[in-house]
Amino acid sequence: MLQAQLAAIESFGRGEPSDLSVITVPTLIANGDNDRMVPSVLSEELHQRISGSELVIYENSGLGGVFQYHEEFVPVLTKFLA
C-alpha cells in the first residue's frame, strides 16, 4: 500500500500543471517574500495563471506574512471581499 501511495505521489509530481485559467472567481493571493513553504515565485506564477487575480507580497516576512502584517492585510482583504 505504501509503495502504491509513493508511486502516485511521484507520478502526480511529474504531471502537467493544472489549467488554472478555468478559475473565474476573484482570487486574492497573499504571501511573504521569505516564505520557505510556498516561495513567492510560486505565488507569482499562480497569479500569472489565474486571470484577474490580485497578488500581495509582504516584504521581510515568511509563511505568516498576513499575520505579521495584519494591519496592512486586513484593509486589503476587506476591500477584496467588498
N, C-alpha and C positions, 0 to 999 in steps of 0.2 A: 504494500500500500504506500509506504513512504517513497519507494522508488518511482511509483506512478505519479505521485504528487510532485516530486522533484523534476521529473520529465516534463510535466505540464507547465511548471513554472519556467523551466528553461525554454520550452517551446514558445510560451507566451512572450517571454523576454525578447525573442528574436522576431516576433511578428511585426507587421506593419503598424504604425501608429493609427489609432482610431481617427476617423474622419470627424473632427470637431466642428466642421462647417455646418453640420446639421443642428447645432445649438442655436436657437433663435431667441432665447430669453436673455434679458440683460444679465451680464456677468461681471462681477467685481472680483478682481484678483489682487490680493494684498500679500506682501512678503517683505522680509528683511533682506538687506543686501549681503548679510553674512550668515544666512541660513544654511546649515550643513545638511539638513534632511531634505530640503527642497531648494537647491541653489537658485538664485534669482534668474539665472539664464534660462532655467526651465519655466519659470513664471513668464518670462518674456516670450518664450516660444509658445506657451499656452495662449498668451494674449494675441500673438500673431495668428494663431489657428482658430480663434473664436472671434468671428466678425462682430465688431461693435463693442467688444469687451473693454473694460476700463482697468488699467493697471496702476497700482500704487506700490512703490518700493520705498521702504523706510531705511534710511542710512544708519550705519553703525548699529544694526540690530540683527538678531538671529531669528530663530523659529518663532519666538513670541513677540515679533515686531508690533502686532496690533495691540498687544497688552502693554508693551514697553512704551509705545507711542499712542496710548488710548485717547489722550486729549486731542491729538490730531486725527486719529482714525474715526472716532465717533461722529464728528460732523460729516466726514466723507461718506460713512456708511448711512447716516441719516438722509443725506442728500440723495444717495444712490437708491435707497428704499422708497423715497417720496414719490 
